[in-house]
Amino acid sequence: MDHRLVRDHYIDQLSHKAATFYLFLVTVADAQGLSYYSDVSIIQRLNMDDHTLAQARLELIRSGLIAWQKPMYQVLGLQAPSADMPKRSSTQPQLLGHIFKQIIKEAS
């Protein structure tokens, strides 16, 4: 699961039903992000009705998190971080002071 889902506030913009649906799709998707679960199966597994599923699907599409062409769903990669965001290196840790400065900068 991509941590940017929380860090970049994608999850903050979703209803509980849309977030639940997204988690389900991420869990069942294949290596290309494709899910072949039918709407009927999804409705049963997530205890939703048709209308709720349609709303959740629309939220996820508008957020750029999924693509849908009946009968297939695809979980999409999250957008690349903005240019002003510091690049993280997996081999070098960041100083806490730098992290706190970035948090303050983003909050203002």
C-alpha positions, -999 to +999 in steps of 0.1 A: +000+000+000+014+034-010+019+056+021+011+087+000-025+076+002-025+091+038+005+114+035-009+133+005-044+133+019-061+112-007-079+092+020-091+124+037-112+132+007-131+099+006-162+087+023-160+056+044-177+036+018-153+048-010-123+041+013-137+006+020-142-001-017-107+012-025-091-011+001-111-040-013-099-033-048-063-029-038-065-062-019-080-082-048-063-066-078-037-084-098-002-071-106-016-046-132-041-033-106-070-051-124-100-066-106-126-088-122-150-089-093-185-082-105-206-055-089-229-081-075-200-098-057-186-065-044-220-054-031-224-087-012-188-087+002-190-050+013-226-050+024-235-022+000-265-015-022-263-005-059-266+032-052-238+032-026-215+013-048-221+037-077-214+067-054-182+051-040-171+042-075-177+078-087-157+092-058-127+069-066-128+078-103-130+115-096-101+112-071-080+095-098-076+063-077-094+039-100-105+034-136-136+015-145-150+000-176-177-025-169-170-053-158-134-044-149-118-021-123-082-009-123-064+006-093-043+034-106-010+046-093-010+077-072+000+110-088+037+118-085+046+142-056+047+179-064+079+195-075+083+214-042+082+182-021+116+171-010+128+138-026+134+110-002+163+087-006+158+052+006+195+050+016+197+082+035+176+091+065+162+126+069+169+148+099+139+154+121+145+191+120+141+190+082+110+169+084+094+193+109+103+224+088+086+207+058+055+200+078+053+236+090+059+248+054+031+226+040+007+236+068+011+273+061 
